[in-house]
Amino acid sequence: MSTPTPLPTSFRARSWLFAPGDSEKKMGKAADAQGEARADIILLDLEDSVMPENKPAARELVRDFLAGRGDRNSLWVRINPLSGDDATDDLSAVMPSAPGGLFLPKAEGRADIEMLDTMLRHHEAANGIEVGSTKVAALVTETAKAMFHTGDYAGAPRLVAMSWGAEDLSSALGARVQFQPNGAYMPTYELARSLCLLGAAAAGVAAIETIQSDFRDLDGLRERALMVRSQGYRGMLAIHPAQVPVINAAFTPSAEELDEARAIISAFDANPGAGTVGLNGAMLDRPHLALAQALLASADE
């Protein structure tokens, strides 16, 4: 077993935009966006958005695209699952161009992250990349087996974020319906969302919400992003550039939130050693202080 390489637990990325790896135009549009219209992480996709017969050409296109970019920290690659042969070919093609990170689909526990770490160490050493520097995020609920291992990722090497997905899980289950009539997920998928959040918290990494497939419903996207952020999610996947500024705004603390956090911290600073303080008619305890400090830290980063 390889020795995990420590990575910052304060990793922050609000928006993760998929760009098909077989489309230079779409990859370029994603990477060239400016300001709050640019995703924090751009996922050059070699998995679901690329047909099997197009994967060899897509690998070359992604490799050359990465090589032509200066700062690649925000340019990640979604490789294919480790269960097949495509992942090996993906790594051989893209690692010489040093992507900022890899997005691993259909992860089924910490062993998959450790396997990927071993593979990456070989490629990093062979290509003059600092060993251990390539970050990893994982989709952790896409198979039935994966659902039982979402709490296994603590200490997994390179891992900075965990996300979940309903589409592949529904396929694995033979389920035809993901949503209730009111638009909410069916219980199985709400369970997947909760297990991802709990697993990420246990592992000390960022929880990232899954996609919203209706990219035209920006009001619904905003409502959903704010809802999952309030539960502890730190970012969200996107499938269309129009979703990015909405996600970025939803996962950016507002001025009111920051003011409240500063007030909470000031109240505790004024009462050193106190376990609880009163503020605006409410009694606050130490968990409120920890949340306020974390909010300010995320804004600074």
CORFENMO-V366413 format. One record per pair of residues at least 12 apart in sequence whose ideal C-beta (glycine too) atoms are under 8 Angstrom apart, sorted by the first residue. I is the first residue (numbers start at 1). GAP is how many residues later the second one is. D is the distance in whole Angstrom. If there is no record, write none. Layout:
BEGIN
I,GAP,D  I,GAP,D
END
This chain:
BEGIN
1,113,6  2,112,7  2,115,5  2,116,5  2,119,6  2,155,6  3,154,8  4,113,7  4,151,6  4,152,7  4,153,4  4,154,8  5,112,8  5,126,7  5,127,3  5,128,8  5,152,6  5,153,6  7,128,6  7,151,6  7,152,8  7,153,6  8,152,8  9,195,5  9,196,7  10,287,7  10,288,8  10,291,6  11,124,7  11,149,4  11,150,7  11,194,7  11,195,6  12,28,8  12,194,7  12,222,7  12,223,8  12,286,6  12,289,5  13,27,4  13,28,5  13,148,7  13,193,7  13,195,8  13,221,8  13,222,5  14,26,5  14,220,7  14,221,5  14,222,7  14,233,6  14,234,5  14,236,8  14,237,4  14,238,7  15,24,4  15,25,5  15,26,7  15,220,6  15,221,7  15,223,6  15,228,8  15,229,5  15,232,4  15,233,5  15,236,7  16,23,6  16,24,7  16,25,4  16,26,8  16,27,6  16,87,8  16,121,8  16,147,8  16,192,6  16,219,6  16,220,7  16,221,5  16,222,6  17,13,5  17,22,4  17,24,7  17,25,5  17,26,7  17,220,8  17,221,5  17,222,8  17,224,7  17,226,8  17,227,6  18,25,5  18,27,5  18,31,7  18,60,7  18,193,8  18,219,7  18,220,7  18,221,5  19,12,8  19,23,6  19,24,7  19,25,6  19,26,6  20,25,6  20,29,4  20,30,6  20,38,8  21,23,5  21,24,5  21,25,5  21,28,7  21,29,5  21,37,4  21,38,7  21,40,6  21,41,5  21,56,8  22,27,8  22,28,5  22,29,8  22,32,5  22,35,6  22,36,4  22,39,6  24,37,6  24,41,6  27,15,8  27,17,6  27,34,8  27,35,8  27,38,5  28,37,8  29,212,7  30,12,5  30,211,7  31,34,8  31,38,7  31,44,7  33,208,6  33,211,7  36,208,8  36,209,5  36,212,5  36,213,7  37,204,7  37,207,6  37,208,5  38,206,7  39,35,8  39,199,6  39,205,5  39,209,8  40,34,6  40,195,7  40,208,7  41,33,6  41,35,5  41,59,8  41,60,7  42,32,6  42,33,5  42,34,7  43,33,5  43,34,7  43,35,5  43,60,5  43,194,8  44,18,5  44,21,7  44,22,7  44,31,6  44,32,7  44,33,5  44,34,7  44,55,7  45,32,8  45,33,5  46,12,6  46,13,6  46,16,6  46,31,6  46,32,6  46,33,6  46,34,6  46,40,8  46,44,5  46,48,8  47,31,5  47,32,7  47,33,5  47,34,8  47,58,5  48,57,8  55,25,8  55,31,6  55,34,8  56,33,8  59,30,7  59,31,6  59,34,4  59,35,7  60,33,7  62,15,6  62,31,7  62,32,6  62,35,8  63,30,5  63,31,5  63,33,7  63,34,5  64,33,8  66,28,7  66,31,4  66,32,7  66,33,6  67,29,8  67,30,4  72,25,7  72,26,6  72,27,6  72,28,5  73,27,4  74,26,6  75,24,6  75,25,5  76,23,6  76,24,6  76,25,4  76,26,6  76,27,6  76,59,8  76,61,8  77,13,7  77,17,5  77,22,5  77,24,8  77,25,6  77,26,7  78,24,8  78,25,4  78,26,8  78,27,6  79,12,7  79,15,8  79,23,6  79,24,7  79,25,7  79,26,8  80,25,7  81,23,8  81,24,5  81,25,4  82,22,7  82,24,8  82,30,6  82,33,6  82,34,7  83,23,7  87,32,8  88,31,8  91,28,6  91,29,7  91,32,6  92,31,7  95,25,7  95,28,4  95,29,7  95,31,8  95,32,6  95,34,7  95,39,8  96,27,8  96,31,5  98,29,7  98,31,5  98,36,8  99,35,7  100,34,8  100,35,7  101,33,6  101,34,4  101,35,6  101,36,7  101,59,7  102,14,7  102,18,7  102,32,6  102,33,8  102,34,5  102,35,8  103,33,8  103,34,5  103,35,8  103,36,7  104,12,6  104,32,6  104,33,7  104,34,5  104,35,7  105,33,8  105,34,5  105,37,6  105,60,8  105,63,8  106,33,6  106,36,5  106,37,6  106,40,7  106,62,7  107,31,4  107,32,6  107,33,5  107,35,8  107,39,6  108,35,6  108,37,5  108,38,5  108,41,6  109,37,7  109,40,4  109,43,5  109,44,8  110,39,8  110,42,5  110,43,5  110,44,8  110,45,8  110,46,5  112,26,7  113,23,6  113,25,6  113,40,7  113,43,4  113,44,6  113,45,7  113,46,5  114,42,7  114,43,6  116,20,6  116,42,8  117,19,8  117,40,4  117,41,6  120,14,5  120,16,8  120,38,7  132,25,7  132,26,7  134,24,7  135,23,6  135,25,5  136,20,8  136,21,8  136,22,4  136,23,5  136,24,7  137,22,7  137,23,6  137,24,4  137,25,7  137,26,7  137,71,7  138,15,7  138,21,6  138,23,8  138,24,6  138,25,7  139,23,8  139,24,5  139,25,7  139,26,5  139,29,8  140,13,7  140,22,5  140,23,7  140,24,6  140,55,8  140,56,6  140,59,6  141,23,4  141,24,6  141,28,6  141,51,4  141,54,6  141,55,6  142,22,8  142,23,5  142,26,4  142,27,6  142,30,7  143,25,7  143,26,7  143,29,5  144,25,8  144,28,6  144,29,7  147,22,8  147,44,7  147,45,6  147,48,6  150,12,8  150,45,4  150,46,6  150,48,7  150,49,4  151,44,8  151,47,7  151,48,5  151,51,5  152,47,8  153,46,6  153,47,8  153,49,7  153,50,4  153,52,7  154,48,6  154,49,5  154,50,7  155,48,8  156,47,7  159,44,7  159,46,6  160,45,5  160,46,6  161,39,7  161,44,5  161,45,4  161,46,7  161,47,5  161,73,8  161,74,7  162,34,6  162,37,6  162,38,4  162,41,7  162,43,6  162,44,7  162,45,6  162,46,7  163,33,7  163,44,7  163,45,4  163,46,7  163,47,6  163,74,6  164,28,5  164,29,6  164,31,7  164,32,4  164,45,8  164,46,5  165,27,8  165,45,5  165,46,8  166,12,5  166,19,7  166,23,5  166,26,7  166,44,6  169,19,7  169,20,7  169,23,6  170,19,8  173,15,7  175,13,7  183,37,8  193,16,8  193,17,7  193,35,8  197,34,7  197,35,6  197,36,6  201,31,7  206,28,4  206,29,6  207,25,6  207,26,5  207,27,6  208,25,7  208,26,7  208,27,5  208,28,6  208,29,6  209,15,8  209,16,7  209,19,5  209,24,5  209,26,7  209,27,4  209,28,7  210,26,8  210,27,6  211,25,8  211,26,5  211,27,7  211,28,5  212,12,6  212,24,8  212,27,8  212,31,7  213,26,7  215,24,6  215,25,4  215,27,6  215,28,6  216,26,8  218,24,7  218,25,7  218,28,5  221,22,6  221,25,5  221,26,7  222,24,5  222,27,8  222,28,6  225,21,7  225,22,6  225,25,4  225,26,7  226,24,5  229,21,6  229,22,6  234,17,7  234,64,8  235,12,7  235,16,6  236,14,8  236,15,7  252,47,8  253,42,6  253,45,7  253,46,5  257,38,6  258,37,7  258,38,7  258,41,6  260,32,8  261,30,8  261,31,4  261,32,8  261,34,5  261,35,5  262,30,8  262,34,7  263,16,6  263,17,8  264,15,6  264,20,6  264,24,6  264,25,6  264,28,4  265,24,7  265,27,5  265,28,6  265,31,7  267,12,5  267,17,7  268,21,5
END
